[in-house]
Amino acid sequence: MLAGWLVILVGATVGHQALNSVYSDTLTIPGSSAQTGLNILRAHDPKAGGQSGQLVFVDTRTKLSVQRSVIEQARANVSHLAHVLAVSDPLGPGTVSRDGHTAYATVNFNTNPQSLGTAYVDAVDHAVDMTTQAGVKVTYGGALGQAAVPKARDLSSELIGITVALLVLLIGFGSVYAALLPLVTAIIGVITGIGVIGILAASVTFGTAAPTLAMMMGLGVGIDYALFLATRHRQLLIDGDDPDLAIRRTLAASGPSVLLAATTVVIAMLGLYISGITFIGKLGLAAAITVTVAALAALTLVPALLGFARTRIDRLHVRAPVAEPANDHSPLHTYTRIVASHPWRFALSGIAALLIISIPMLSMQFGHVGPGSEPTSYSERQAYDAISHGFGAGANGPLTIVAQLTAHASSQQRTSLESALRLQLQTVSDVRSVTPFKPSPDGALLIDKVIPDSGPTTTATRNLAKNLQDSLLPEVLNDDHATGYVTGTTAATIDFENTVSSRLPLIIGVVILAAFLLLLMAFRSPVVALKAAMLNLLSIGAAYGVIVAVFQWGWGSSLLGVPETVPIESYVPMLIFAIVFGLSMDYEVFLISRIREHWLAGQTNQQSVASGLSQTARVITCAALILASVFFAFLLSTSVTVKMLALGLGVSVIIDATVIRLMIVPALMFLFDKANWWTPRWLDRILPSIESVAEAPDQSAAATTTAAS
């Protein structure tokens, strides 16, 4: 088994390296007004309808007009590169700053430059080399700037997460082998998963955040699943089982729980496809791949490594092995008795605390985290700052107006429409300038650029785009003569944000329903399944509240390397919901499966809750600390979007493992008492049975012993 996994690991890694993996962000919505306008533009003027980027020229010493020859040569060199449709004149009207020290050219590509790899950026560097040698600084904006973002992965976040995980495991369990086993399994699983994603990325375009998200998820759940199995196995050895029997009993009793937990996470991640947005669905697919590989590694590689260890699993240790609490006088049993004595206080205080933390969520503002929040060493950030300084913030987010004329429109009508449009656009608030309209080569379109006063990520620009599309264009353009569209990168991003925010409730509803049905089949309890779904919403709400307070309100954002407030990236709440919901279900499955084992063995509800909580509290706490550490380590990322995910996920894991699992869940289970395990007869008859998730311990042992004999 170990040899097989190593072969798969090497094969996936070699395949990933050998193929040209593509990661790029295309935030478009098929059928939206921005996409429709872009499609029309491409059909009638292919050179103007491609992916756009900017070449930004800055010379702080002399005016750029003195450097005209080298700038024009750079323009000519770039225009001859593959995939370049057109390059505008950087020294033409409207593209040179008033002081003459900054200029920019718009470059249209027939594909996203991000998909062409670093070699293409090197070719652009070579094309403008003579300009930089002449003392003119050239930076790249737009899609070209995104392509120029450094691709080398900084593994410091992963190393920090693994180091913290090792320390937590050593402190929590004492055994060196038992501490290394979950790490080795998770690392093999996550590298294999990333390799599989890389192979798929040669033919399927994933978002740039996909590898990081997949790494975070695969490493975190991989350690969790392996830890859950290894802990159960060590306890059986301490109780006197033979190693082979202990492995079989571990897989029989806890293997289905791991499978159910992983299935829940995968369902939550693939549920992102319900949004109808391929970009977001593929992010979920990437995470689902590493979670699936992690679960397979836990169910196959962990038993193999336990088989190597035999009875020597605790031979090398930093302290004596720790067994699960088995008596009623352990601290955890004492704690559960306190909760049982005051269930209303624990339940209500826990719920109240989470509701308070969730309050900032009510003011959440969706948006796009633009290049203005990137490191100043990035070419895209330098280009953004140069354009903002030379032309105003709105020049970084122009809105393209496309007016499609009907075939029977006369030249007089076209001239009249052009004049009316230009006049109306110049009177709209938050419009800095309007370029002259120009017809498409076939005369079927009138094309114009509107430069807003505000930056591309501001609410004012969002409102301007909405006003132009929904009010001004329909009013000015008579349907008998023309139809108008607001398009371009900024308009497409705004459409993307609006669509994501409108479809978030659908994602939440479908994923909750799917998880509820899965838990209902596993535990045969409507109360347990409904309680789990509702409580997970509390931890998600708290995560939303924290990221809004930090990034949108600015509470401590500078400590995370974000010097200014930013809107919440539109797809981050959707990702946080899917991930947190899936991970919360992991801990729910681990806890409830052990409680149900004791219930099936004949204990009372109170005894079952006390025994299950005391036996899983340590492993859930350690798993949560490890998972949170993995997430928090990614706060070192230069991407603000990754920082949002890391903070939201880390906080939610801590909240879930403490407030929810240690306070609210046991308190509610004490309150519901026997209702926890009640199922209507008609429902029990129609539900498919996957009860093996929570067999009684004696039944599991008998089954495995019989199978062995």
C-alpha positions as CSV (number, residue, x, y, z in Angstrom):
1,M,0.0,0.0,0.0
2,L,2.8,2.4,0.9
3,A,4.6,1.6,-2.4
4,G,1.4,2.2,-4.3
5,W,0.8,5.6,-2.8
6,L,4.4,6.6,-3.6
7,V,4.0,5.6,-7.2
8,I,0.8,7.6,-7.4
9,L,2.5,10.6,-5.7
10,V,5.4,10.5,-8.2
11,G,3.1,10.0,-11.2
12,A,0.9,12.9,-10.3
13,T,3.8,15.2,-9.5
14,V,5.7,14.3,-12.8
15,G,2.5,14.7,-14.8
16,H,1.8,18.1,-13.2
17,Q,5.3,19.3,-14.0
18,A,5.3,17.9,-17.6
19,L,2.0,19.6,-18.6
20,N,1.3,23.3,-19.1
21,S,-1.1,24.0,-16.2
22,V,-3.2,27.1,-16.6
23,Y,-4.5,29.2,-13.6
24,S,-6.3,32.4,-14.5
25,D,-9.3,34.5,-13.2
26,T,-12.1,35.1,-15.7
27,L,-14.9,36.8,-13.8
28,T,-17.6,36.7,-16.4
29,I,-21.2,35.7,-16.3
30,P,-22.7,34.3,-19.5
31,G,-25.8,36.2,-20.6
32,S,-25.0,39.3,-18.5
33,S,-25.2,42.7,-20.1
34,A,-21.4,43.1,-19.9
35,Q,-20.8,39.7,-21.5
36,T,-23.4,40.3,-24.2
37,G,-21.9,43.7,-25.0
38,L,-18.4,42.1,-25.2
39,N,-19.7,39.3,-27.5
40,I,-21.2,41.9,-29.8
41,L,-18.0,43.9,-29.8
42,R,-15.9,40.9,-30.6
43,A,-18.2,40.0,-33.5
44,H,-18.0,43.5,-35.2
45,D,-14.6,44.6,-34.1
46,P,-12.4,41.7,-33.1
47,K,-9.4,43.9,-32.4
48,A,-11.3,45.8,-29.7
49,G,-13.1,42.9,-28.2
50,G,-10.3,40.8,-26.7
51,Q,-8.8,40.6,-23.2
52,S,-7.2,44.0,-22.4
53,G,-4.1,45.0,-20.5
54,Q,-2.1,48.2,-20.3
55,L,1.5,49.2,-20.9
56,V,2.2,52.1,-18.5
57,F,5.2,54.4,-19.3
58,V,6.6,56.6,-16.6
59,D,9.6,58.9,-16.8
60,T,10.0,61.2,-13.7
61,R,13.0,63.1,-15.2
62,T,11.8,64.2,-18.6
63,K,8.5,64.4,-20.5
64,L,7.6,61.3,-22.4
65,S,7.4,63.3,-25.7
66,V,11.2,63.4,-25.6
67,Q,11.2,59.6,-25.5
68,R,8.7,59.3,-28.4
69,S,11.0,57.1,-30.6
70,V,11.7,54.4,-28.0
71,I,8.0,54.4,-26.9
72,E,6.8,54.0,-30.4
73,Q,9.3,51.2,-31.0
74,A,8.1,49.4,-27.9
75,R,4.5,49.7,-29.2
76,A,5.5,48.3,-32.5
77,N,7.4,45.4,-30.9
78,V,4.5,44.5,-28.7
79,S,2.0,44.7,-31.5
80,H,4.0,42.0,-33.4
81,L,3.8,39.5,-30.5
82,A,1.6,36.5,-30.8
83,H,-2.0,36.8,-29.5
84,V,-1.9,40.7,-29.7
85,L,-4.8,42.1,-31.6
86,A,-4.0,45.8,-31.2
87,V,-2.0,48.3,-29.3
88,S,-3.3,51.9,-28.9
89,D,-1.1,54.9,-29.2
90,P,0.3,55.8,-25.7
91,L,1.1,59.3,-26.8
92,G,-2.3,60.0,-28.3
93,P,-5.1,62.2,-27.0
94,G,-6.2,61.3,-23.5
95,T,-3.5,58.8,-22.7
96,V,-0.8,61.3,-21.6
97,S,-1.0,62.9,-18.1
98,R,-1.1,66.6,-17.8
99,D,2.5,66.8,-16.6
100,G,3.6,64.7,-19.5
101,H,5.5,62.2,-17.3
102,T,2.9,59.3,-17.5
103,A,1.3,57.6,-20.5
104,Y,-0.4,54.3,-21.2
105,A,-1.3,52.1,-24.1
106,T,-4.2,49.6,-24.1
107,V,-3.2,46.2,-25.4
108,N,-5.9,43.8,-26.7
109,F,-5.2,40.1,-26.7
110,N,-7.2,37.3,-28.3
111,T,-6.9,35.2,-25.1
112,N,-6.2,35.8,-21.4
113,P,-2.5,36.5,-21.0
114,Q,-2.5,34.6,-17.7
115,S,-3.1,31.4,-19.7
116,L,0.1,31.9,-21.8
117,G,2.6,31.4,-18.9
118,T,5.6,33.3,-17.7
119,A,7.4,32.9,-21.0
120,Y,4.9,35.3,-22.6
121,V,5.5,37.9,-20.0
122,D,9.3,37.5,-20.7
123,A,8.6,38.1,-24.4
124,V,6.7,41.4,-23.5
125,D,9.7,42.3,-21.3
126,H,12.0,41.8,-24.2
127,A,9.8,43.9,-26.5
128,V,9.9,46.9,-24.2
129,D,13.6,46.4,-23.2
130,M,14.9,49.3,-25.2
131,T,12.4,51.6,-23.6
132,T,13.5,50.7,-20.1
133,Q,17.2,51.1,-21.1
134,A,16.3,54.6,-22.2
135,G,15.2,55.4,-18.6
136,V,11.5,55.0,-19.1
137,K,9.9,52.7,-16.5
138,V,7.4,50.3,-18.1
139,T,4.8,48.4,-15.9
140,Y,1.8,46.3,-16.9
141,G,-1.8,46.7,-15.9
142,G,-5.1,44.8,-16.4
143,A,-4.9,41.2,-17.6
144,L,-1.2,41.7,-18.6
145,G,-0.4,42.8,-15.1
146,Q,-2.2,39.8,-13.6
147,A,-0.1,37.6,-15.9
148,A,3.1,39.3,-14.5
149,V,2.3,38.4,-10.9
150,P,5.1,36.2,-9.5
151,K,4.2,32.6,-9.9
152,A,6.8,31.1,-7.6
153,R,5.1,29.5,-4.6
154,D,6.2,30.6,-1.1
155,L,5.9,27.5,1.0
156,S,6.4,29.3,4.3
157,S,2.6,29.1,5.1
158,E,2.6,25.3,4.6
159,L,5.8,24.9,6.6
160,I,4.4,26.9,9.5
161,G,1.2,24.9,9.5
162,I,3.0,21.6,9.5
163,T,5.4,22.7,12.3
164,V,2.5,23.8,14.5
165,A,0.7,20.6,13.7
166,L,3.7,18.6,14.8
167,L,4.0,20.5,18.1
168,V,0.3,20.1,18.9
169,L,0.4,16.4,18.1
170,L,3.5,15.8,20.3
171,I,2.0,17.8,23.2
172,G,-1.4,16.2,22.8
173,F,-0.4,12.6,22.4
174,G,3.2,12.2,23.4
175,S,4.1,9.6,20.8
176,V,6.6,10.7,18.0
177,Y,5.3,8.0,15.6
178,A,1.7,8.8,16.3
179,A,2.4,12.5,15.8
180,L,4.3,12.0,12.5
181,L,1.8,9.5,11.0
182,P,-1.1,12.0,10.4
183,L,1.5,14.5,9.0
184,V,3.1,12.0,6.6
185,T,-0.3,10.8,5.4
186,A,-1.7,14.4,4.9
187,I,1.5,15.5,3.1
188,I,1.4,12.6,0.7
189,G,-2.3,13.1,0.1
190,V,-2.1,16.8,-0.5
191,I,0.9,16.7,-2.9
192,T,-0.9,13.9,-4.8
193,G,-4.1,16.0,-4.9
194,I,-2.3,19.1,-6.1
195,G,-0.6,17.0,-8.8
196,V,-4.0,15.8,-10.0
197,I,-5.3,19.3,-10.1
198,G,-2.2,20.4,-12.0
199,I,-2.9,17.6,-14.6
200,L,-6.5,18.7,-15.0
201,A,-5.4,22.4,-15.2
202,A,-3.7,21.6,-18.5
203,S,-7.2,21.3,-20.1
204,V,-9.4,23.0,-17.5
205,T,-8.7,26.5,-16.5
206,F,-8.8,26.9,-12.7
207,G,-8.8,30.2,-10.8
208,T,-5.4,31.4,-9.5
209,A,-6.6,30.8,-5.9
210,A,-7.4,27.1,-6.6
211,P,-4.0,25.6,-5.7
212,T,-3.8,27.6,-2.4
213,L,-7.4,26.7,-1.5
214,A,-6.8,23.0,-2.3
215,M,-3.6,23.0,-0.3
216,M,-5.3,24.6,2.7
217,M,-8.2,22.1,2.6
218,G,-6.2,19.0,1.8
219,L,-3.6,19.6,4.5
220,G,-6.1,20.4,7.1
221,V,-8.6,17.6,6.6
222,G,-5.9,15.1,5.8
223,I,-4.4,15.6,9.2
224,D,-7.9,15.5,10.8
225,Y,-8.9,12.2,9.2
226,A,-5.6,10.5,9.9
227,L,-5.6,11.8,13.5
228,F,-9.1,10.5,14.1
229,L,-8.2,7.0,13.0
230,A,-4.8,6.9,14.7
231,T,-6.2,8.0,18.0
232,R,-8.9,5.3,18.0
233,H,-6.3,2.7,17.1
234,R,-3.9,3.8,19.9
235,Q,-6.8,3.6,22.4
236,L,-7.6,0.1,21.4
237,L,-3.9,-0.9,21.8
238,I,-3.9,0.6,25.3
239,D,-7.1,-1.3,26.0
240,G,-5.2,-4.6,25.2
241,D,-6.2,-5.3,21.6
242,D,-3.9,-7.2,19.2
243,P,-2.5,-4.7,16.5
244,D,-4.3,-6.4,13.6
245,L,-7.6,-6.6,15.5
246,A,-7.2,-2.9,16.6
247,I,-6.7,-1.8,12.9
248,R,-9.8,-3.7,11.8
249,R,-11.9,-2.4,14.7
250,T,-10.7,1.1,14.0
251,L,-11.7,0.9,10.3
252,A,-15.0,-0.8,11.1
253,A,-16.1,1.8,13.7
254,S,-14.4,5.0,12.6
255,G,-13.7,4.4,8.9
256,P,-17.4,5.1,7.9
257,S,-17.3,8.3,10.0
258,V,-14.3,9.5,8.0
259,L,-16.0,8.6,4.8
260,L,-19.2,10.4,5.8
261,A,-17.3,13.5,6.9
262,A,-15.3,13.6,3.7
263,T,-18.5,13.1,1.6
264,T,-20.1,16.0,3.4
265,V,-17.2,18.3,2.7
266,V,-17.1,17.2,-1.0
267,I,-20.9,17.8,-1.3
268,A,-20.5,21.3,0.2
269,M,-17.6,22.1,-2.2
270,L,-19.3,20.7,-5.3
271,G,-22.4,22.6,-4.3
272,L,-20.7,25.7,-5.4
273,Y,-21.6,24.7,-9.0
274,I,-25.2,25.4,-8.1
275,S,-24.2,29.1,-8.4
276,G,-24.1,28.6,-12.1
277,I,-20.7,30.4,-12.1
278,T,-18.0,28.1,-13.6
279,F,-15.2,30.1,-12.0
280,I,-16.5,29.4,-8.5
281,G,-17.5,25.9,-9.2
282,K,-14.0,25.0,-10.3
283,L,-12.6,26.4,-7.0
284,G,-14.9,24.0,-5.2
285,L,-13.8,21.2,-7.5
286,A,-10.2,21.8,-6.7
287,A,-10.8,21.7,-3.0
288,A,-13.0,18.6,-3.4
289,I,-10.2,16.8,-5.2
290,T,-7.7,17.2,-2.4
291,V,-10.3,16.3,0.2
292,T,-11.2,13.1,-1.7
293,V,-7.5,12.2,-2.0
294,A,-7.0,13.0,1.7
295,A,-9.9,10.7,2.7
296,L,-8.6,7.9,0.5
297,A,-5.1,8.3,2.0
298,A,-6.6,8.2,5.6
299,L,-8.6,5.0,4.9
300,T,-5.8,3.1,3.1
301,L,-2.4,4.6,4.0
302,V,-3.1,5.1,7.7
303,P,-3.8,1.4,8.3
304,A,-0.6,0.5,6.3
305,L,1.5,2.8,8.5
306,L,-0.2,1.5,11.6
307,G,0.7,-2.0,10.4
308,F,4.3,-1.1,10.2
309,A,4.3,0.2,13.8
310,R,2.5,-2.8,15.3
311,T,2.9,-2.4,19.1
312,R,5.8,0.0,18.8
313,I,3.7,3.1,18.0
314,D,4.5,4.6,21.4
315,R,8.1,3.3,21.8
316,L,9.5,6.7,21.0
317,H,7.7,9.3,23.0
318,V,8.1,12.7,24.7
319,R,5.8,11.7,27.5
320,A,3.7,8.7,28.6
321,P,0.8,7.8,26.3
322,V,-2.5,9.3,27.1
323,A,-5.6,7.2,27.1
324,E,-9.2,8.3,26.6
325,P,-11.0,9.2,29.9
326,A,-12.8,6.0,31.0
327,N,-14.1,6.9,34.4
328,D,-16.8,9.3,35.7
329,H,-14.2,11.3,37.7
330,S,-12.2,12.6,34.7
331,P,-12.2,16.4,34.2
332,L,-14.2,16.1,31.0
333,H,-16.9,14.0,32.7
334,T,-17.0,16.6,35.5
335,Y,-17.4,19.3,32.9
336,T,-20.3,17.5,31.2
337,R,-22.0,17.1,34.5
338,I,-21.9,20.8,35.0
339,V,-23.3,21.3,31.5
340,A,-26.0,18.8,32.2
341,S,-26.9,20.7,35.4
342,H,-27.3,24.1,33.5
343,P,-28.0,23.3,29.9
344,W,-30.1,26.4,29.2
345,R,-27.3,28.7,30.5
346,F,-24.7,27.0,28.3
347,A,-26.8,26.9,25.2
348,L,-28.1,30.4,25.4
349,S,-24.8,32.0,26.4
350,G,-23.0,30.2,23.5
351,I,-25.7,31.2,21.0
352,A,-25.7,34.8,22.3
353,A,-21.9,35.1,21.9
354,L,-22.0,33.9,18.3
355,L,-24.8,36.2,17.4
356,I,-22.9,39.2,18.8
357,I,-19.8,38.2,16.8
358,S,-22.0,37.9,13.7
359,I,-23.3,41.5,14.0
360,P,-20.8,43.1,11.5
361,M,-22.1,40.6,8.9
362,L,-25.2,42.8,8.5
363,S,-23.1,45.6,6.9
364,M,-21.2,43.3,4.5
365,Q,-20.4,45.0,1.2
366,F,-19.5,42.8,-1.8
367,G,-16.8,44.0,-4.1
368,H,-13.6,43.2,-5.9
369,V,-10.2,43.5,-4.2
370,G,-8.3,45.2,-7.0
371,P,-4.6,45.7,-7.6
372,G,-4.5,48.7,-5.3
373,S,-4.3,46.3,-2.4
374,E,-1.4,44.2,-3.9
375,P,2.2,44.4,-2.8
376,T,4.0,47.5,-4.2
377,S,6.6,45.2,-5.7
378,Y,4.0,43.9,-8.2
379,S,4.0,45.4,-11.7
380,E,0.2,45.5,-11.7
381,R,0.2,47.6,-8.5
382,Q,2.8,49.9,-9.8
383,A,0.8,50.4,-13.0
384,Y,-2.3,51.0,-11.0
385,D,-0.7,53.6,-8.9
386,A,0.9,55.4,-11.9
387,I,-2.4,55.6,-13.7
388,S,-4.2,56.8,-10.6
389,H,-1.5,59.5,-10.0
390,G,-1.5,60.6,-13.6
391,F,-5.1,60.4,-14.7
392,G,-7.2,59.8,-11.5
393,A,-8.4,56.6,-9.9
394,G,-11.3,56.1,-12.4
395,A,-8.8,55.6,-15.3
396,N,-8.1,52.2,-13.8
397,G,-11.7,51.1,-14.4
398,P,-13.1,52.6,-17.6
399,L,-16.5,51.6,-18.7
400,T,-17.0,50.7,-22.4
401,I,-20.2,51.8,-24.0
402,V,-21.3,49.7,-27.0
403,A,-24.3,51.0,-29.0
404,Q,-25.5,48.5,-31.6
405,L,-27.4,50.3,-34.5
406,T,-30.1,48.6,-36.4
407,A,-29.5,47.9,-40.1
408,H,-32.0,50.4,-41.3
409,A,-30.7,53.3,-39.2
410,S,-29.8,56.2,-41.4
411,S,-26.5,58.2,-41.1
412,Q,-28.5,61.2,-39.7
413,Q,-30.0,59.0,-37.0
414,R,-26.6,57.6,-36.1
415,T,-25.2,61.1,-35.8
416,S,-28.1,62.2,-33.7
417,L,-27.8,59.2,-31.4
418,E,-24.1,59.8,-31.0
419,S,-24.6,63.5,-30.1
420,A,-27.4,62.6,-27.6
421,L,-25.3,59.9,-26.0
422,R,-22.3,62.1,-25.6
423,L,-24.3,65.0,-24.2
424,Q,-26.1,62.8,-21.7
425,L,-22.9,61.0,-20.6
426,Q,-21.2,64.3,-19.9
427,T,-23.9,65.4,-17.5
428,V,-23.9,62.2,-15.4
429,S,-22.4,62.5,-11.9
430,D,-19.2,60.6,-11.2
431,V,-18.1,60.8,-14.9
432,R,-14.7,62.3,-15.2
433,S,-14.4,62.2,-19.0
434,V,-15.9,60.7,-22.1
435,T,-13.8,59.8,-25.1
436,P,-15.2,60.5,-28.7
437,F,-17.4,57.8,-30.1
438,K,-15.9,55.8,-32.9
439,P,-17.7,53.4,-35.3
440,S,-16.8,49.7,-35.6
441,P,-15.1,48.8,-39.0
442,D,-18.5,47.6,-40.4
443,G,-20.3,50.7,-39.1
444,A,-22.8,48.6,-37.0
445,L,-21.5,49.8,-33.6
446,L,-20.7,53.1,-31.8
447,I,-18.0,52.5,-29.2
448,D,-17.0,54.9,-26.4
449,K,-15.1,54.8,-23.1
450,V,-16.4,56.5,-20.0
451,I,-13.8,57.3,-17.3
452,P,-15.4,57.4,-13.8
453,D,-14.3,59.8,-11.1
454,S,-13.9,56.9,-8.6
455,G,-11.8,53.8,-8.6
456,P,-13.0,50.5,-10.1
457,T,-13.8,48.9,-6.7
458,T,-15.9,51.8,-5.2
459,T,-19.6,51.8,-4.7
460,A,-19.8,55.0,-6.8
461,T,-18.5,53.2,-9.8
462,R,-20.8,50.3,-9.3
463,N,-23.8,52.7,-9.1
464,L,-22.5,54.5,-12.2
465,A,-22.4,51.3,-14.2
466,K,-25.9,50.4,-13.1
467,N,-27.3,53.8,-13.9
468,L,-25.8,53.7,-17.4
469,Q,-27.0,50.2,-18.2
470,D,-30.5,50.4,-16.6
471,S,-31.5,54.0,-17.1
472,L,-29.4,56.2,-19.4
473,L,-28.8,53.9,-22.3
474,P,-32.4,52.7,-22.6
475,E,-33.7,56.3,-22.4
476,V,-31.4,57.8,-24.9
477,L,-31.3,54.9,-27.4
478,N,-34.5,54.4,-29.2
479,D,-35.2,50.7,-29.5
480,D,-36.1,51.2,-33.1
481,H,-32.6,52.4,-33.9
482,A,-30.1,51.0,-31.3
483,T,-29.5,49.0,-28.1
484,G,-26.7,49.8,-25.7
485,Y,-24.5,47.8,-23.4
486,V,-22.0,48.7,-20.7
487,T,-19.0,46.3,-21.0
488,G,-15.3,46.0,-20.3
489,T,-13.4,44.5,-17.4
490,T,-14.9,46.7,-14.7
491,A,-18.5,46.2,-15.9
492,A,-17.9,42.4,-16.1
493,T,-16.6,42.4,-12.6
494,I,-19.6,44.3,-11.3
495,D,-22.0,41.9,-13.0
496,F,-20.0,39.0,-11.4
497,E,-20.3,40.5,-8.0
498,N,-24.0,41.1,-8.3
499,T,-24.7,37.6,-9.6
500,V,-22.6,36.0,-6.8
501,S,-24.4,37.9,-4.0
502,S,-27.8,37.1,-5.5
503,R,-27.1,33.3,-5.7
504,L,-25.5,32.9,-2.2
505,P,-28.9,32.1,-0.6
506,L,-29.5,29.3,-3.2
507,I,-26.1,27.8,-2.4
508,I,-26.8,27.9,1.4
509,G,-30.2,26.3,1.0
510,V,-29.1,23.5,-1.3
511,V,-26.0,22.6,0.7
512,I,-27.9,22.6,4.1
513,L,-30.6,20.4,2.6
514,A,-28.0,17.9,1.2
515,A,-26.1,17.8,4.5
516,F,-29.3,17.4,6.5
517,L,-30.4,14.4,4.4
518,L,-26.9,12.8,4.7
519,L,-26.8,13.1,8.5
520,L,-30.4,12.0,8.7
521,M,-29.5,8.8,6.9
522,A,-26.4,8.3,9.0
523,F,-27.8,8.9,12.5
524,R,-31.6,8.2,11.9
525,S,-32.4,11.3,13.9
526,P,-34.2,14.4,12.5
527,V,-33.3,16.4,15.7
528,V,-29.6,15.7,15.4
529,A,-29.5,16.4,11.7
530,L,-31.4,19.7,12.0
531,K,-29.5,20.8,15.0
532,A,-26.2,20.3,13.2
533,A,-27.3,22.2,10.1
534,M,-28.6,25.2,12.1
535,L,-25.6,25.4,14.5
536,N,-23.2,25.4,11.5
537,L,-24.9,28.6,10.3
538,L,-23.9,30.2,13.6
539,S,-20.2,29.5,13.1
540,I,-20.4,30.7,9.5
541,G,-22.2,33.9,10.6
542,A,-19.4,34.5,13.1
543,A,-16.8,34.0,10.4
544,Y,-18.5,36.6,8.2
545,G,-18.7,39.0,11.1
546,V,-14.9,38.7,11.8
547,I,-13.9,39.3,8.1
548,V,-16.2,42.3,7.8
549,A,-14.8,43.8,11.0
550,V,-11.2,43.3,10.0
551,F,-11.2,44.0,6.2
552,Q,-14.2,46.2,5.6
553,W,-14.2,48.1,8.9
554,G,-10.4,48.0,9.2
555,W,-10.2,46.6,12.8
556,G,-6.6,45.4,12.9
557,S,-6.3,45.0,9.2
558,S,-2.9,46.7,9.2
559,L,-1.5,43.9,11.4
560,L,-2.3,41.5,8.5
561,G,-0.5,43.6,5.9
562,V,-3.7,45.3,4.6
563,P,-3.1,49.0,5.1
564,E,-6.6,50.2,3.9
565,T,-10.1,49.0,4.1
566,V,-11.4,46.8,1.2
567,P,-14.7,45.4,0.3
568,I,-15.4,41.7,0.8
569,E,-14.3,39.8,-2.3
570,S,-17.6,38.7,-3.8
571,Y,-17.0,35.0,-3.9
572,V,-15.2,34.7,-0.5
573,P,-18.5,34.4,1.5
574,M,-19.7,31.6,-0.8
575,L,-16.4,29.7,-0.4
576,I,-16.3,30.3,3.4
577,F,-19.8,28.9,3.7
578,A,-19.1,25.8,1.7
579,I,-15.8,25.1,3.5
580,V,-16.9,25.9,7.0
581,F,-20.1,24.0,6.6
582,G,-18.2,20.9,5.4
583,L,-15.6,21.1,8.1
584,S,-18.2,21.7,10.9
585,M,-19.9,18.6,9.7
586,D,-16.6,16.7,10.2
587,Y,-16.5,17.5,13.9
588,E,-20.3,16.9,14.2
589,V,-19.8,13.4,12.7
590,F,-16.8,12.6,14.9
591,L,-18.7,13.6,18.1
592,I,-22.2,12.3,17.4
593,S,-20.9,9.0,16.1
594,R,-19.1,8.3,19.4
595,I,-22.2,9.4,21.4
596,R,-24.4,7.2,19.3
597,E,-22.2,4.2,19.9
598,H,-22.7,4.5,23.6
599,W,-26.5,5.0,23.1
600,L,-26.7,1.9,21.0
601,A,-24.7,0.0,23.7
602,G,-27.5,0.7,26.2
603,Q,-26.3,3.8,28.1
604,T,-28.7,6.7,28.9
605,N,-28.7,9.8,26.9
606,Q,-26.8,11.7,29.6
607,Q,-24.2,9.0,29.9
608,S,-23.8,8.7,26.2
609,V,-23.2,12.4,25.7
610,A,-20.7,12.5,28.6
611,S,-18.8,9.5,27.3
612,G,-18.8,10.6,23.7
613,L,-17.7,14.2,24.6
614,S,-14.9,13.0,26.9
615,Q,-13.6,10.6,24.3
616,T,-13.6,13.0,21.4
617,A,-12.9,16.4,23.0
618,R,-9.1,16.0,23.0
619,V,-8.9,14.8,19.4
620,I,-11.4,17.4,18.2
621,T,-9.5,20.1,20.1
622,C,-6.2,19.0,18.7
623,A,-7.6,18.7,15.2
624,A,-9.1,22.2,15.4
625,L,-5.9,23.7,16.6
626,I,-4.0,22.1,13.7
627,L,-6.6,23.0,11.1
628,A,-6.8,26.6,12.4
629,S,-3.0,26.8,12.4
630,V,-2.9,25.7,8.8
631,F,-5.5,28.3,7.9
632,F,-3.9,31.1,9.9
633,A,-0.5,30.4,8.4
634,F,-1.9,31.5,5.0
635,L,-2.3,35.0,6.5
636,L,1.2,35.4,5.3
637,S,0.0,35.3,1.7
638,T,0.4,38.5,-0.4
639,S,-3.2,38.0,-1.7
640,V,-5.9,39.8,0.2
641,T,-8.5,37.3,-0.9
642,V,-6.4,34.5,0.5
643,K,-6.0,36.4,3.8
644,M,-9.8,36.8,4.0
645,L,-10.3,33.1,3.5
646,A,-7.5,32.2,6.0
647,L,-8.9,34.5,8.7
648,G,-12.6,33.5,8.2
649,L,-11.8,29.8,8.1
650,G,-9.4,29.8,11.0
651,V,-11.8,31.7,13.3
652,S,-14.7,29.5,12.4
653,V,-12.8,26.3,13.1
654,I,-11.8,27.6,16.6
655,I,-15.4,28.7,17.3
656,D,-16.8,25.4,16.1
657,A,-14.5,23.3,18.2
658,T,-15.0,25.3,21.4
659,V,-18.3,27.3,21.7
660,I,-20.3,24.9,19.5
661,R,-18.9,21.4,20.2
662,L,-18.1,22.0,23.9
663,M,-21.0,24.2,24.9
664,I,-24.0,24.4,22.6
665,V,-24.1,20.8,21.2
666,P,-23.9,19.0,24.6
667,A,-26.3,21.4,26.2
668,L,-28.9,20.9,23.5
669,M,-28.5,17.2,23.5
670,F,-29.1,17.2,27.3
671,L,-32.2,19.3,26.7
672,F,-33.6,17.1,23.9
673,D,-32.8,13.9,25.9
674,K,-34.5,10.9,24.2
675,A,-35.8,13.1,21.4
676,N,-32.2,13.0,20.0
677,W,-32.7,9.4,18.9
678,W,-36.4,9.6,17.9
679,T,-37.3,8.8,14.3
680,P,-40.9,8.5,13.0
681,R,-41.6,5.0,11.8
682,W,-42.6,6.1,8.3
683,L,-39.4,8.1,7.9
684,D,-37.3,5.2,9.2
685,R,-38.9,2.9,6.6
686,I,-38.1,5.1,3.6
687,L,-34.6,6.3,4.7
688,P,-31.7,4.4,3.1
689,S,-29.5,2.8,5.8
690,I,-25.9,3.8,6.4
691,E,-26.0,3.1,10.1
692,S,-22.6,1.5,10.1
693,V,-21.3,5.0,10.8
694,A,-22.1,4.6,14.4
695,E,-22.1,0.9,15.4
696,A,-22.1,0.0,19.1
697,P,-18.6,-0.8,20.2
698,D,-19.4,-4.4,21.2
699,Q,-21.1,-5.0,17.9
700,S,-18.2,-3.6,15.9
701,A,-15.8,-5.8,17.9
702,A,-17.9,-8.9,17.4
703,A,-18.2,-8.3,13.7
704,T,-14.5,-7.8,13.1
705,T,-13.6,-10.8,15.3
706,T,-16.0,-13.0,13.3
707,A,-14.7,-11.7,10.0
708,A,-11.1,-12.4,11.1
709,S,-11.9,-16.0,12.2
